[in-house]
Every structure is written in structure tokens, then in C-alpha cells.
Amino acid sequence: MRSSGVPLVADLAGALAEVVGGAHVRGTPTGINVRPGTTEEAAAVLRAATEHGATVLPVGTGTTIDWAPAPATDVQLQLSRMDAILEHSAGDLVVHAQAGALLADVQAALAPHGQRLALSSPFDAGTIGGLVAFDLAGPQRYAHGTARDLVIGSTSVLADGTVAHSGGKVVKNVAGYDLGKLYTGSRGTLAVLTDVWFRLHPIPEATRWVIAQASDTTSAATALAAVRASQVAPTALQVRAHRGVIEIGIQLDGVTAGIDARAEAVCALFDELGPSVENDRPAGWGALPETEVLLLLTYVPAALASVLDALGMTAEVNGSAGVGVLHVGCELAEAAALLERARRVTATHHGHTVVMRAPAGAELDLWGPQDPALRALMLRVKDQFDPAHTLAPGRLPTGI
């Protein structure tokens, strides 16, 4: 805590127990874990933390808690008790869920109505709040975008306990500021999301995956470019690479009567690669590399071959080739050299590279070169929403 000491820890723990009940407050090796059950309780927790000068990290199931930079905060505000689906308006294609709800549970509740939230998580235990906080999205972002494109409203709590509402139940709602989009990707540094409204999509009648292996980066990039330029309207384009093996995958969603013909049309676009059509989702689809270090690369999609060439054969790659987003993994010993190559090539192609995960103490430049004007803007936003820098301090570029 900013004013450390056992009496202060006990004092804050006691204050939090009065808010949420003693059963939902426990000590951790680094501070206090508290689990509010309502937005009002979350607001009271933040007010108490601010009064005690304590820093706070919003947490769902903890799947990204150790992602770089992992902040050392006094209080973990865990939203696992706030996991309800508050409303599903099937006719309006919208759902209202609390931030601690698991994506899998939301999808299961929507499925009987023939609807889905067109997001996927690389984690089985991924929460709604975590998806928004880190702007995570799987390969189908090619057709449906990321959380930022699907959020239509939210309830949030600022560091001083102020509760803010933005947007609402209707897709075309324009009331208030679009705070949901501002929070997307903010890593819990601006406010604590307690519930979110999303627009939904119908579950397709049928899905097919066209999979092929390419012998070189140019062949893979050429095949994917042909799909992007065609009329087959894919939902996702994925590229995977590991130890010299390059695999491309195209997901097609649609009606049963036409799905096989579309799959055949895709196969014809790169028949020389020997593509196959699969009815079930391929293993590893949308997964993150399970390596010590994980990088996130962005670039213009046309530069895929150049990016893969720069990464080399030892990197593990899995990403959304259709929108120029790659997750790249390696072991720590290789990370510095890989990071340098990745930053050089992505900067050349109008993108950037950041470190998403790395072992504690790893001497890596997490963010790379920063635009001073952009950093100043980010700092002004942070100061406006969280003047005391109570929430997840240091989790944005250059220590914001």
C-alpha cells in the first residue's frame, strides 16, 4: 500500500468486510482479495480503497493476471460473484451480462435461442469483463470485429466509487458517451466494468473449415490473399506456423444448402496446396502459443509473407491473417532477438509489436517506441478517470 503497515492492512480489510461480508475478503501474499456481489458493493470497495490510499486490480478468473506488465497492487477486486446474465432480448439481438460471467456460460444460455456472442476466448475460463479489458478476439474477428465492435452499453465504477452508465439495450442507442469502447483494451486502468450490453449474431446453420499446408510463406500469403479478394465471404482467416510448417485455415459460416459449394470454391482458389474440408473446428483454432514469451503483432494484411519471413522458423505463430493480427510465441532465450526482428518488420508495414506475456523480471522492452503525443493523450485520459492512479497502475505503455 502507499502507506504500508500491518495496522493499515487490517483496517482496510475490516472496512471491506463491512461492505461485502467477511466471507468474501481474504488476505493474499501481496495484499487483499475482495469479491463484491453487486455494482453498489464494488463502488463501496473502491471508495474504501481510495480512502486508504490503496491500489486496485480488477480481476475475473485471473487468466491474464500475470500478463506483462503484471501490476503489484494492494487489492484484487475479483468479480467472480458477479456472473449473472441480467437480460437477453432475443428480438433485439442483445444480451446484458455481468462482467464476471464466463463467455462459455453466456454462449450456452444464448444457444437455445439460435443466437451467439460473436467472440471467442483463448481461455476456457474467460470472462466477459476480461474479453473487454484486453480486447481479446479470435479468428472470427475478420467478419464480426472485436469486443469494441460488439459492446453497445456498460455499467462501470470509477476509482472514487462513482457509478457510470453508457449506452443501453438498443443497438442504435446513442445516449451518453460511448464509454464501453473507451474501456475496451484499457486493462482495467480507467474503471471497473460491472456489466456490459452486447449485440448478438445468429448461430449459422452450418460451418466448414478449409485447411491447407503451405511449403513457404509466399504460398501461404498468396492463398489467403486470393480468399480475401474472392466472393466467398469467409468468417475467419487463420495462419499457424511452427518449426517450418505453415498452415492456413478459412472458416465459412452459412446455410446448409450452400456451405459445401462455398467450401469447394475456396479449395479451388489454392488447389495446388491440397486443401481439405473439415466439419469440426480444427485443433488449436484460435489458441495462443503456450510459450514463455507471447508477442502481439499488427501489420497491414498484405505484408503477411514479409512478417513471417522476418519471424523465422523457430517462432510459434497463430493469428488472424485476414486483419493483420498475429500472436507469436517463443522461449525467453530467443525473445530479445525475435522482438527486435518483429518490431522492425511491423514498423515497416504500419503496425507495431508489444509483449503480452513474459516471465517476471525478464529484461524486455514491453511496449517499444511510443509516440509522445499519443502517450500524452493516454495520460490525460487516465488522469481524468483515475486522478490518483488507483486502478491497475503501470499496466499501460510507459507506466501509465
PATIMI-972071 format. One record per residue (C-alpha): residue in three letters; x, y, z. Coordinates in steps of 0.02 Angstrom, whole numbers, always signed. Last residue first. Layout:
! residues N
<site residu="ala" X="X" Y="Y" Z="Z"/>
...
***
This chain:
! residues 400
<site residu="ile" X="+29" Y="+238" Z="-855"/>
<site residu="gly" X="+200" Y="+154" Z="-839"/>
<site residu="thr" X="+269" Y="+182" Z="-1012"/>
<site residu="pro" X="+126" Y="+93" Z="-1100"/>
<site residu="leu" X="-24" Y="+36" Z="-996"/>
<site residu="arg" X="-22" Y="-81" Z="-847"/>
<site residu="gly" X="+78" Y="+37" Z="-737"/>
<site residu="pro" X="-59" Y="+70" Z="-610"/>
<site residu="ala" X="-201" Y="-57" Z="-612"/>
<site residu="leu" X="-331" Y="+64" Z="-540"/>
<site residu="thr" X="-278" Y="+190" Z="-407"/>
<site residu="his" X="-192" Y="+315" Z="-521"/>
<site residu="ala" X="-242" Y="+458" Z="-404"/>
<site residu="pro" X="-330" Y="+553" Z="-545"/>
<site residu="asp" X="-423" Y="+399" Z="-612"/>
<site residu="phe" X="-544" Y="+449" Z="-750"/>
<site residu="gln" X="-471" Y="+619" Z="-796"/>
<site residu="asp" X="-291" Y="+574" Z="-755"/>
<site residu="lys" X="-303" Y="+417" Z="-860"/>
<site residu="val" X="-375" Y="+514" Z="-1007"/>
<site residu="arg" X="-237" Y="+644" Z="-992"/>
<site residu="leu" X="-106" Y="+507" Z="-983"/>
<site residu="met" X="-172" Y="+424" Z="-1140"/>
<site residu="leu" X="-165" Y="+590" Z="-1232"/>
<site residu="ala" X="+14" Y="+622" Z="-1176"/>
<site residu="arg" X="+62" Y="+447" Z="-1232"/>
<site residu="leu" X="-14" Y="+479" Z="-1402"/>
<site residu="ala" X="+81" Y="+643" Z="-1421"/>
<site residu="pro" X="+245" Y="+562" Z="-1366"/>
<site residu="asp" X="+225" Y="+420" Z="-1493"/>
<site residu="gln" X="+298" Y="+269" Z="-1406"/>
<site residu="pro" X="+442" Y="+159" Z="-1461"/>
<site residu="gly" X="+431" Y="-20" Z="-1395"/>
<site residu="trp" X="+298" Y="-80" Z="-1275"/>
<site residu="leu" X="+370" Y="-220" Z="-1170"/>
<site residu="asp" X="+555" Y="-181" Z="-1186"/>
<site residu="leu" X="+621" Y="-346" Z="-1119"/>
<site residu="glu" X="+728" Y="-383" Z="-968"/>
<site residu="ala" X="+627" Y="-528" Z="-898"/>
<site residu="gly" X="+600" Y="-499" Z="-712"/>
<site residu="ala" X="+437" Y="-595" Z="-705"/>
<site residu="pro" X="+420" Y="-711" Z="-853"/>
<site residu="ala" X="+343" Y="-635" Z="-1011"/>
<site residu="arg" X="+167" Y="-613" Z="-1079"/>
<site residu="met" X="+89" Y="-483" Z="-1193"/>
<site residu="val" X="+248" Y="-404" Z="-1264"/>
<site residu="val" X="+207" Y="-273" Z="-1395"/>
<site residu="thr" X="+237" Y="-261" Z="-1583"/>
<site residu="his" X="+180" Y="-123" Z="-1701"/>
<site residu="gly" X="+100" Y="-91" Z="-1868"/>
<site residu="his" X="+116" Y="+14" Z="-2025"/>
<site residu="his" X="+215" Y="-113" Z="-2127"/>
<site residu="thr" X="+393" Y="-54" Z="-2093"/>
<site residu="ala" X="+353" Y="-39" Z="-1908"/>
<site residu="thr" X="+293" Y="-219" Z="-1912"/>
<site residu="val" X="+458" Y="-278" Z="-1989"/>
<site residu="arg" X="+574" Y="-191" Z="-1868"/>
<site residu="arg" X="+470" Y="-229" Z="-1716"/>
<site residu="ala" X="+464" Y="-414" Z="-1757"/>
<site residu="arg" X="+651" Y="-426" Z="-1788"/>
<site residu="glu" X="+692" Y="-341" Z="-1622"/>
<site residu="leu" X="+566" Y="-447" Z="-1528"/>
<site residu="leu" X="+637" Y="-606" Z="-1602"/>
<site residu="ala" X="+813" Y="-559" Z="-1547"/>
<site residu="ala" X="+757" Y="-516" Z="-1370"/>
<site residu="ala" X="+642" Y="-667" Z="-1355"/>
<site residu="glu" X="+755" Y="-811" Z="-1403"/>
<site residu="ala" X="+816" Y="-854" Z="-1228"/>
<site residu="leu" X="+642" Y="-819" Z="-1158"/>
<site residu="glu" X="+557" Y="-954" Z="-1259"/>
<site residu="cys" X="+449" Y="-908" Z="-1408"/>
<site residu="gly" X="+272" Y="-858" Z="-1451"/>
<site residu="val" X="+190" Y="-752" Z="-1585"/>
<site residu="his" X="+9" Y="-695" Z="-1585"/>
<site residu="leu" X="-30" Y="-617" Z="-1753"/>
<site residu="val" X="-150" Y="-481" Z="-1809"/>
<site residu="gly" X="-157" Y="-422" Z="-1990"/>
<site residu="val" X="-345" Y="-423" Z="-2018"/>
<site residu="gly" X="-362" Y="-576" Z="-2130"/>
<site residu="ala" X="-212" Y="-661" Z="-2053"/>
<site residu="ser" X="-297" Y="-683" Z="-1886"/>
<site residu="gly" X="-161" Y="-766" Z="-1786"/>
<site residu="asn" X="-57" Y="-912" Z="-1729"/>
<site residu="val" X="+132" Y="-911" Z="-1738"/>
<site residu="glu" X="+266" Y="-1011" Z="-1648"/>
<site residu="ala" X="+438" Y="-938" Z="-1682"/>
<site residu="thr" X="+582" Y="-1053" Z="-1730"/>
<site residu="met" X="+562" Y="-1039" Z="-1919"/>
<site residu="gly" X="+594" Y="-854" Z="-1941"/>
<site residu="leu" X="+500" Y="-701" Z="-1881"/>
<site residu="ala" X="+560" Y="-595" Z="-2026"/>
<site residu="asp" X="+494" Y="-717" Z="-2155"/>
<site residu="leu" X="+325" Y="-722" Z="-2069"/>
<site residu="val" X="+313" Y="-532" Z="-2073"/>
<site residu="ser" X="+365" Y="-520" Z="-2255"/>
<site residu="ala" X="+239" Y="-654" Z="-2306"/>
<site residu="leu" X="+98" Y="-568" Z="-2210"/>
<site residu="ala" X="+128" Y="-394" Z="-2283"/>
<site residu="ala" X="-40" Y="-384" Z="-2374"/>
<site residu="pro" X="-130" Y="-392" Z="-2207"/>
<site residu="val" X="-60" Y="-223" Z="-2149"/>
<site residu="tyr" X="+29" Y="-252" Z="-1984"/>
<site residu="thr" X="-7" Y="-296" Z="-1802"/>
<site residu="leu" X="+98" Y="-406" Z="-1690"/>
<site residu="leu" X="+61" Y="-469" Z="-1514"/>
<site residu="leu" X="+203" Y="-558" Z="-1426"/>
<site residu="leu" X="+200" Y="-704" Z="-1304"/>
<site residu="val" X="+350" Y="-758" Z="-1202"/>
<site residu="glu" X="+363" Y="-918" Z="-1101"/>
<site residu="thr" X="+269" Y="-1018" Z="-1232"/>
<site residu="glu" X="+95" Y="-1091" Z="-1248"/>
<site residu="pro" X="+52" Y="-1007" Z="-1413"/>
<site residu="leu" X="-124" Y="-936" Z="-1405"/>
<site residu="ala" X="-270" Y="-1037" Z="-1472"/>
<site residu="gly" X="-387" Y="-976" Z="-1610"/>
<site residu="trp" X="-406" Y="-1148" Z="-1688"/>
<site residu="gly" X="-284" Y="-1263" Z="-1598"/>
<site residu="ala" X="-371" Y="-1422" Z="-1653"/>
<site residu="pro" X="-481" Y="-1394" Z="-1805"/>
<site residu="arg" X="-665" Y="-1349" Z="-1780"/>
<site residu="asp" X="-771" Y="-1491" Z="-1847"/>
<site residu="asn" X="-843" Y="-1510" Z="-2022"/>
<site residu="glu" X="-674" Y="-1512" Z="-2108"/>
<site residu="val" X="-631" Y="-1477" Z="-2290"/>
<site residu="ser" X="-457" Y="-1520" Z="-2355"/>
<site residu="pro" X="-336" Y="-1415" Z="-2456"/>
<site residu="gly" X="-201" Y="-1492" Z="-2568"/>
<site residu="leu" X="-89" Y="-1338" Z="-2585"/>
<site residu="glu" X="-105" Y="-1335" Z="-2775"/>
<site residu="asp" X="-294" Y="-1313" Z="-2755"/>
<site residu="phe" X="-270" Y="-1137" Z="-2691"/>
<site residu="leu" X="-425" Y="-1044" Z="-2751"/>
<site residu="ala" X="-513" Y="-1207" Z="-2797"/>
<site residu="cys" X="-521" Y="-1255" Z="-2614"/>
<site residu="val" X="-616" Y="-1094" Z="-2577"/>
<site residu="ala" X="-745" Y="-1133" Z="-2711"/>
<site residu="glu" X="-764" Y="-1309" Z="-2641"/>
<site residu="ala" X="-801" Y="-1234" Z="-2470"/>
<site residu="arg" X="-930" Y="-1120" Z="-2548"/>
<site residu="ala" X="-1015" Y="-1267" Z="-2631"/>
<site residu="asp" X="-1016" Y="-1359" Z="-2465"/>
<site residu="ile" X="-1098" Y="-1212" Z="-2374"/>
<site residu="gly" X="-1240" Y="-1182" Z="-2496"/>
<site residu="ala" X="-1386" Y="-1289" Z="-2437"/>
<site residu="thr" X="-1328" Y="-1291" Z="-2256"/>
<site residu="val" X="-1342" Y="-1104" Z="-2237"/>
<site residu="gly" X="-1191" Y="-1002" Z="-2187"/>
<site residu="asp" X="-1024" Y="-994" Z="-2098"/>
<site residu="leu" X="-855" Y="-1022" Z="-2180"/>
<site residu="gln" X="-691" Y="-1032" Z="-2085"/>
<site residu="ile" X="-528" Y="-1025" Z="-2182"/>
<site residu="gly" X="-369" Y="-1105" Z="-2115"/>
<site residu="ile" X="-187" Y="-1087" Z="-2164"/>
<site residu="glu" X="-47" Y="-1198" Z="-2102"/>
<site residu="ile" X="+139" Y="-1161" Z="-2111"/>
<site residu="val" X="+260" Y="-1295" Z="-2052"/>
<site residu="gly" X="+440" Y="-1236" Z="-2035"/>
<site residu="arg" X="+456" Y="-1263" Z="-1849"/>
<site residu="his" X="+287" Y="-1186" Z="-1808"/>
<site residu="ala" X="+168" Y="-1080" Z="-1911"/>
<site residu="arg" X="-19" Y="-1051" Z="-1898"/>
<site residu="val" X="-122" Y="-936" Z="-2009"/>
<site residu="gln" X="-306" Y="-901" Z="-1987"/>
<site residu="leu" X="-438" Y="-824" Z="-2099"/>
<site residu="ala" X="-611" Y="-805" Z="-2022"/>
<site residu="thr" X="-793" Y="-781" Z="-2069"/>
<site residu="pro" X="-764" Y="-804" Z="-2255"/>
<site residu="ala" X="-868" Y="-709" Z="-2385"/>
<site residu="val" X="-845" Y="-824" Z="-2537"/>
<site residu="gln" X="-836" Y="-677" Z="-2660"/>
<site residu="ser" X="-647" Y="-679" Z="-2683"/>
<site residu="ala" X="-513" Y="-549" Z="-2643"/>
<site residu="arg" X="-491" Y="-607" Z="-2463"/>
<site residu="val" X="-482" Y="-788" Z="-2522"/>
<site residu="ala" X="-348" Y="-748" Z="-2651"/>
<site residu="ala" X="-249" Y="-652" Z="-2520"/>
<site residu="leu" X="-253" Y="-805" Z="-2408"/>
<site residu="ala" X="-182" Y="-915" Z="-2546"/>
<site residu="thr" X="-47" Y="-788" Z="-2591"/>
<site residu="ala" X="+6" Y="-769" Z="-2409"/>
<site residu="ala" X="+25" Y="-957" Z="-2386"/>
<site residu="ser" X="+119" Y="-979" Z="-2549"/>
<site residu="thr" X="+235" Y="-834" Z="-2507"/>
<site residu="thr" X="+270" Y="-901" Z="-2333"/>
<site residu="asp" X="+334" Y="-1069" Z="-2393"/>
<site residu="ser" X="+283" Y="-1251" Z="-2404"/>
<site residu="ala" X="+100" Y="-1215" Z="-2373"/>
<site residu="gln" X="-18" Y="-1328" Z="-2277"/>
<site residu="ala" X="-205" Y="-1324" Z="-2306"/>
<site residu="ile" X="-366" Y="-1315" Z="-2205"/>
<site residu="val" X="-542" Y="-1268" Z="-2261"/>
<site residu="trp" X="-660" Y="-1257" Z="-2113"/>
<site residu="arg" X="-847" Y="-1278" Z="-2130"/>
<site residu="thr" X="-993" Y="-1209" Z="-2030"/>
<site residu="ala" X="-1179" Y="-1241" Z="-2045"/>
<site residu="glu" X="-1345" Y="-1164" Z="-1992"/>
<site residu="pro" X="-1258" Y="-1010" Z="-1926"/>
<site residu="ile" X="-1293" Y="-954" Z="-1748"/>
<site residu="pro" X="-1375" Y="-783" Z="-1762"/>
<site residu="his" X="-1274" Y="-631" Z="-1707"/>
<site residu="leu" X="-1281" Y="-530" Z="-1546"/>
<site residu="arg" X="-1261" Y="-351" Z="-1487"/>
<site residu="phe" X="-1179" Y="-336" Z="-1318"/>
<site residu="trp" X="-1229" Y="-246" Z="-1157"/>
<site residu="val" X="-1099" Y="-250" Z="-1017"/>
<site residu="asp" X="-1096" Y="-265" Z="-828"/>
<site residu="thr" X="-976" Y="-223" Z="-685"/>
<site residu="leu" X="-835" Y="-140" Z="-780"/>
<site residu="val" X="-707" Y="-69" Z="-659"/>
<site residu="ala" X="-636" Y="+96" Z="-720"/>
<site residu="leu" X="-489" Y="+175" Z="-812"/>
<site residu="thr" X="-343" Y="+55" Z="-788"/>
<site residu="gly" X="-440" Y="-108" Z="-803"/>
<site residu="arg" X="-339" Y="-170" Z="-950"/>
<site residu="ser" X="-390" Y="-22" Z="-1062"/>
<site residu="gly" X="-421" Y="-137" Z="-1211"/>
<site residu="thr" X="-606" Y="-95" Z="-1218"/>
<site residu="tyr" X="-637" Y="+40" Z="-1088"/>
<site residu="leu" X="-654" Y="+176" Z="-1220"/>
<site residu="lys" X="-773" Y="+69" Z="-1321"/>
<site residu="gly" X="-884" Y="+42" Z="-1170"/>
<site residu="leu" X="-877" Y="+227" Z="-1125"/>
<site residu="asp" X="-976" Y="+278" Z="-1278"/>
<site residu="tyr" X="-1031" Y="+444" Z="-1203"/>
<site residu="gly" X="-1214" Y="+472" Z="-1167"/>
<site residu="ala" X="-1369" Y="+413" Z="-1261"/>
<site residu="val" X="-1338" Y="+350" Z="-1438"/>
<site residu="asn" X="-1437" Y="+187" Z="-1433"/>
<site residu="lys" X="-1438" Y="+110" Z="-1607"/>
<site residu="val" X="-1406" Y="-67" Z="-1544"/>
<site residu="val" X="-1540" Y="-49" Z="-1410"/>
<site residu="lys" X="-1520" Y="-101" Z="-1229"/>
<site residu="gly" X="-1404" Y="+30" Z="-1163"/>
<site residu="gly" X="-1270" Y="+159" Z="-1197"/>
<site residu="ser" X="-1163" Y="+216" Z="-1051"/>
<site residu="his" X="-1191" Y="+208" Z="-863"/>
<site residu="ala" X="-1067" Y="+273" Z="-734"/>
<site residu="val" X="-1055" Y="+231" Z="-548"/>
<site residu="thr" X="-939" Y="+345" Z="-448"/>
<site residu="gly" X="-839" Y="+247" Z="-319"/>
<site residu="asp" X="-684" Y="+358" Z="-322"/>
<site residu="ala" X="-593" Y="+236" Z="-436"/>
<site residu="leu" X="-732" Y="+241" Z="-564"/>
<site residu="val" X="-868" Y="+109" Z="-570"/>
<site residu="ser" X="-938" Y="+44" Z="-733"/>
<site residu="thr" X="-1103" Y="-1" Z="-813"/>
<site residu="ser" X="-1099" Y="-37" Z="-998"/>
<site residu="gly" X="-1179" Y="-15" Z="-1168"/>
<site residu="ile" X="-1168" Y="-64" Z="-1350"/>
<site residu="val" X="-1015" Y="-177" Z="-1347"/>
<site residu="leu" X="-1000" Y="-276" Z="-1509"/>
<site residu="asp" X="-871" Y="-176" Z="-1608"/>
<site residu="arg" X="-755" Y="-150" Z="-1459"/>
<site residu="ala" X="-768" Y="-334" Z="-1417"/>
<site residu="thr" X="-682" Y="-372" Z="-1582"/>
<site residu="gly" X="-739" Y="-371" Z="-1763"/>
<site residu="his" X="-875" Y="-481" Z="-1837"/>
<site residu="ala" X="-809" Y="-544" Z="-2004"/>
<site residu="tyr" X="-619" Y="-545" Z="-1981"/>
<site residu="arg" X="-642" Y="-550" Z="-1790"/>
<site residu="gln" X="-688" Y="-731" Z="-1824"/>
<site residu="pro" X="-505" Y="-776" Z="-1790"/>
<site residu="gly" X="-523" Y="-749" Z="-1602"/>
<site residu="ala" X="-547" Y="-590" Z="-1504"/>
<site residu="leu" X="-471" Y="-518" Z="-1347"/>
<site residu="asp" X="-496" Y="-333" Z="-1314"/>
<site residu="phe" X="-396" Y="-346" Z="-1152"/>
<site residu="ala" X="-525" Y="-265" Z="-1038"/>
<site residu="val" X="-670" Y="-319" Z="-1149"/>
<site residu="leu" X="-627" Y="-504" Z="-1150"/>
<site residu="gly" X="-584" Y="-496" Z="-966"/>
<site residu="gly" X="-751" Y="-421" Z="-921"/>
<site residu="ile" X="-847" Y="-555" Z="-1015"/>
<site residu="thr" X="-748" Y="-691" Z="-929"/>
<site residu="gly" X="-626" Y="-819" Z="-998"/>
<site residu="ala" X="-623" Y="-988" Z="-909"/>
<site residu="asp" X="-591" Y="-1094" Z="-1063"/>
<site residu="phe" X="-460" Y="-968" Z="-1118"/>
<site residu="pro" X="-419" Y="-919" Z="-1297"/>
<site residu="ser" X="-586" Y="-827" Z="-1299"/>
<site residu="ser" X="-709" Y="-817" Z="-1441"/>
<site residu="leu" X="-823" Y="-675" Z="-1491"/>
<site residu="ala" X="-980" Y="-673" Z="-1597"/>
<site residu="leu" X="-1098" Y="-676" Z="-1448"/>
<site residu="arg" X="-1220" Y="-809" Z="-1502"/>
<site residu="gln" X="-1401" Y="-836" Z="-1554"/>
<site residu="gly" X="-1512" Y="-982" Z="-1603"/>
<site residu="his" X="-1624" Y="-957" Z="-1450"/>
<site residu="pro" X="-1565" Y="-1120" Z="-1371"/>
<site residu="ala" X="-1385" Y="-1057" Z="-1399"/>
<site residu="leu" X="-1399" Y="-897" Z="-1296"/>
<site residu="ala" X="-1383" Y="-977" Z="-1125"/>
<site residu="ala" X="-1238" Y="-1088" Z="-1179"/>
<site residu="gln" X="-1149" Y="-939" Z="-1258"/>
<site residu="val" X="-1163" Y="-840" Z="-1096"/>
<site residu="asp" X="-1098" Y="-988" Z="-996"/>
<site residu="ala" X="-948" Y="-1009" Z="-1111"/>
<site residu="leu" X="-909" Y="-822" Z="-1101"/>
<site residu="leu" X="-898" Y="-839" Z="-913"/>
<site residu="ala" X="-996" Y="-707" Z="-818"/>
<site residu="gly" X="-887" Y="-595" Z="-707"/>
<site residu="ala" X="-929" Y="-437" Z="-804"/>
<site residu="gln" X="-1116" Y="-454" Z="-779"/>
<site residu="ala" X="-1218" Y="-489" Z="-934"/>
<site residu="his" X="-1345" Y="-394" Z="-1041"/>
<site residu="val" X="-1384" Y="-477" Z="-1207"/>
<site residu="val" X="-1442" Y="-403" Z="-1372"/>
<site residu="leu" X="-1521" Y="-471" Z="-1531"/>
<site residu="asp" X="-1673" Y="-357" Z="-1518"/>
<site residu="gly" X="-1798" Y="-499" Z="-1529"/>
<site residu="ala" X="-1690" Y="-610" Z="-1419"/>
<site residu="ser" X="-1684" Y="-484" Z="-1278"/>
<site residu="his" X="-1574" Y="-572" Z="-1151"/>
<site residu="glu" X="-1565" Y="-494" Z="-979"/>
<site residu="leu" X="-1459" Y="-500" Z="-822"/>
<site residu="ile" X="-1346" Y="-645" Z="-867"/>
<site residu="ala" X="-1264" Y="-671" Z="-699"/>
<site residu="asp" X="-1079" Y="-685" Z="-655"/>
<site residu="met" X="-1050" Y="-552" Z="-522"/>
<site residu="arg" X="-981" Y="-671" Z="-390"/>
<site residu="ser" X="-821" Y="-694" Z="-492"/>
<site residu="leu" X="-786" Y="-507" Z="-499"/>
<site residu="gln" X="-623" Y="-504" Z="-404"/>
<site residu="leu" X="-559" Y="-337" Z="-341"/>
<site residu="gln" X="-378" Y="-379" Z="-304"/>
<site residu="val" X="-315" Y="-253" Z="-178"/>
<site residu="asp" X="-139" Y="-191" Z="-140"/>
<site residu="thr" X="-74" Y="-191" Z="-317"/>
<site residu="ala" X="+84" Y="-262" Z="-396"/>
<site residu="pro" X="+49" Y="-242" Z="-581"/>
<site residu="ala" X="+92" Y="-380" Z="-706"/>
<site residu="pro" X="+167" Y="-290" Z="-857"/>
<site residu="ala" X="+154" Y="-406" Z="-940"/>
<site residu="trp" X="+22" Y="-538" Z="-919"/>
<site residu="asp" X="+18" Y="-617" Z="-747"/>
<site residu="ile" X="-164" Y="-577" Z="-711"/>
<site residu="thr" X="-218" Y="-634" Z="-884"/>
<site residu="thr" X="-313" Y="-791" Z="-835"/>
<site residu="gly" X="-359" Y="-722" Z="-664"/>
<site residu="thr" X="-540" Y="-780" Z="-662"/>
<site residu="gly" X="-605" Y="-602" Z="-668"/>
<site residu="val" X="-490" Y="-473" Z="-588"/>
<site residu="pro" X="-495" Y="-284" Z="-564"/>
<site residu="leu" X="-329" Y="-225" Z="-489"/>
<site residu="val" X="-335" Y="-95" Z="-350"/>
<site residu="thr" X="-208" Y="+22" Z="-270"/>
<site residu="ala" X="-230" Y="+76" Z="-89"/>
<site residu="gly" X="-229" Y="+254" Z="-24"/>
<site residu="his" X="-344" Y="+209" Z="+120"/>
<site residu="glu" X="-485" Y="+324" Z="+62"/>
<site residu="thr" X="-462" Y="+260" Z="-115"/>
<site residu="ala" X="-479" Y="+80" Z="-58"/>
<site residu="ala" X="-637" Y="+120" Z="+40"/>
<site residu="arg" X="-716" Y="+210" Z="-108"/>
<site residu="leu" X="-667" Y="+68" Z="-222"/>
<site residu="val" X="-747" Y="-62" Z="-110"/>
<site residu="ala" X="-905" Y="+44" Z="-94"/>
<site residu="ala" X="-919" Y="+55" Z="-283"/>
<site residu="ala" X="-897" Y="-134" Z="-299"/>
<site residu="glu" X="-1032" Y="-158" Z="-168"/>
<site residu="glu" X="-1151" Y="-47" Z="-267"/>
<site residu="thr" X="-1111" Y="-140" Z="-427"/>
<site residu="thr" X="-1159" Y="-302" Z="-341"/>
<site residu="gly" X="-1080" Y="-459" Z="-266"/>
<site residu="pro" X="-911" Y="-390" Z="-216"/>
<site residu="arg" X="-765" Y="-512" Z="-202"/>
<site residu="val" X="-612" Y="-446" Z="-108"/>
<site residu="asn" X="-433" Y="-509" Z="-116"/>
<site residu="ile" X="-311" Y="-418" Z="-3"/>
<site residu="gly" X="-124" Y="-388" Z="-7"/>
<site residu="thr" X="+33" Y="-466" Z="-83"/>
<site residu="pro" X="+39" Y="-640" Z="-5"/>
<site residu="thr" X="-152" Y="-641" Z="-5"/>
<site residu="gly" X="-277" Y="-600" Z="+133"/>
<site residu="arg" X="-460" Y="-640" Z="+117"/>
<site residu="val" X="-622" Y="-545" Z="+97"/>
<site residu="his" X="-782" Y="-626" Z="+35"/>
<site residu="ala" X="-825" Y="-724" Z="+192"/>
<site residu="gly" X="-807" Y="-566" Z="+294"/>
<site residu="gly" X="-955" Y="-483" Z="+213"/>
<site residu="val" X="-956" Y="-369" Z="+60"/>
<site residu="val" X="-955" Y="-193" Z="+134"/>
<site residu="glu" X="-912" Y="-223" Z="+317"/>
<site residu="ala" X="-778" Y="-346" Z="+261"/>
<site residu="leu" X="-702" Y="-208" Z="+155"/>
<site residu="ala" X="-682" Y="-93" Z="+306"/>
<site residu="gly" X="-604" Y="-234" Z="+407"/>
<site residu="ala" X="-482" Y="-274" Z="+269"/>
<site residu="leu" X="-438" Y="-89" Z="+258"/>
<site residu="asp" X="-402" Y="-78" Z="+445"/>
<site residu="ala" X="-306" Y="-241" Z="+446"/>
<site residu="val" X="-195" Y="-181" Z="+305"/>
<site residu="leu" X="-174" Y="-12" Z="+392"/>
<site residu="pro" X="-124" Y="-94" Z="+555"/>
<site residu="val" X="+2" Y="-206" Z="+463"/>
<site residu="gly" X="+93" Y="-61" Z="+381"/>
<site residu="ser" X="+115" Y="+22" Z="+213"/>
<site residu="ser" X="+60" Y="+196" Z="+164"/>
<site residu="arg" X="+56" Y="+177" Z="-24"/>
<site residu="met" X="+0" Y="+0" Z="+0"/>
***
